[in-house]
Amino acid sequence: GIRGGPAANANWNHAFSLLEQGKYKNAVRELASERNDWLDRPDRILRASRHYERAAQILTSIAVLSVREFIHGTPCEQIAIGRTLKVTCASRIDWSGGWSDTPPITYELGGAVLDFAIEIEGRKPIVVFIKRIPEFKLELVERDSENEKQLICTELQEISDYNQPHA
């Protein structure tokens, strides 16, 4: 599928380098030029889309790293060890244009998505509990009415590869 496999063809590296240098106009031209060489077969089109996704990851990383310039917080006390916080949010449903706001479409045509948030039986269906504990441990638990999946990280290295969502 479109989400499987790495974006590792060296022909795309120059475009990625231009993105990392902030030369966005040239990078988009380079991406489009390279993409044109990949339109001859459906499997190569899918492979090209993986490289556009890699370009999106680079831009997202740049945006995240730049946030310190724009967001200034006020120092506050840490929550007490053993205290649990609960966060809830509504679920998002795409009404129209789903995925048109993602690469490669956005690079050349822009994109727009109309979505709405829902509550189920008057409640926000996404619930997160956060508990501060003394040791380093990140425990992610996904539950529904029938199943539970769990992922536990006990070393910082286990979560340090933020460029790979499946790492």
Backbone hydrogen bonds, N-H to C=O, Kabsch-Sander energy under -0.5 kcal/mol:
donor,donor_aa,acceptor,acceptor_aa,energy
4,G,1,G,-1.1
8,A,6,P,-0.9
12,W,9,N,-1.8
13,N,10,A,-1.4
16,F,12,W,-1.9
17,S,13,N,-2.7
18,L,14,H,-2.3
19,L,15,A,-2.0
20,E,16,F,-2.4
21,Q,17,S,-1.6
22,G,19,L,-1.7
23,K,18,L,-2.5
24,Y,22,G,-1.4
27,A,23,K,-2.2
28,V,24,Y,-2.7
29,R,25,K,-1.9
30,E,26,N,-2.5
31,L,27,A,-2.8
32,A,28,V,-2.4
33,S,29,R,-2.5
34,E,30,E,-2.6
35,R,31,L,-2.6
36,N,32,A,-1.8
37,D,33,S,-0.6
37,D,34,E,-1.3
38,W,35,R,-2.5
39,L,36,N,-0.7
45,I,41,R,-2.0
46,L,42,P,-2.1
47,R,43,D,-1.8
48,A,44,R,-2.5
49,S,45,I,-2.1
50,R,46,L,-1.4
51,H,47,R,-1.2
52,Y,48,A,-1.7
53,E,49,S,-2.2
54,R,50,R,-1.9
55,A,51,H,-2.0
56,A,52,Y,-2.1
57,Q,53,E,-2.1
58,I,54,R,-2.2
59,L,55,A,-2.2
60,T,56,A,-2.6
61,S,57,Q,-2.5
62,I,58,I,-2.3
63,A,59,L,-2.4
64,V,60,T,-2.7
65,L,61,S,-2.6
66,S,62,I,-1.3
67,V,64,V,-1.1
69,E,66,S,-1.8
70,F,67,V,-1.4
71,I,67,V,-2.0
72,H,70,F,-0.5
73,G,71,I,-0.5
82,G,132,R,-3.6
83,R,80,A,-2.1
85,L,130,I,-3.4
87,V,128,V,-3.1
89,C,126,I,-2.2
91,S,118,I,-1.7
93,I,116,F,-2.7
95,W,114,L,-3.4
96,S,114,L,-1.8
100,S,97,G,-2.9
102,T,99,W,-1.3
105,I,102,T,-0.7
106,T,102,T,-1.2
107,Y,104,P,-0.6
108,E,104,P,-0.8
108,E,105,I,-1.0
109,L,105,I,-3.0
110,G,105,I,-0.6
110,G,106,T,-0.8
114,L,96,S,-2.6
115,D,113,V,-0.6
116,F,93,I,-2.1
118,I,91,S,-2.3
120,I,123,R,-3.0
121,E,119,E,-0.5
123,R,120,I,-1.5
126,I,89,C,-2.1
127,V,125,P,-0.6
128,V,87,V,-3.1
130,I,85,L,-2.8
132,R,83,R,-1.9
137,K,135,E,-0.8
138,L,153,C,-2.9
139,E,137,K,-0.6
140,L,138,L,-0.6
140,L,151,L,-3.3
141,V,139,E,-0.5
142,E,149,K,-2.8
143,R,141,V,-0.5
144,D,147,N,-2.3
149,K,142,E,-2.6
151,L,140,L,-2.5
153,C,138,L,-2.9
158,E,155,E,-1.5
159,I,156,L,-1.6
160,S,157,Q,-0.8
162,Y,160,S,-1.6
164,Q,161,D,-1.4
167,A,164,Q,-1.9
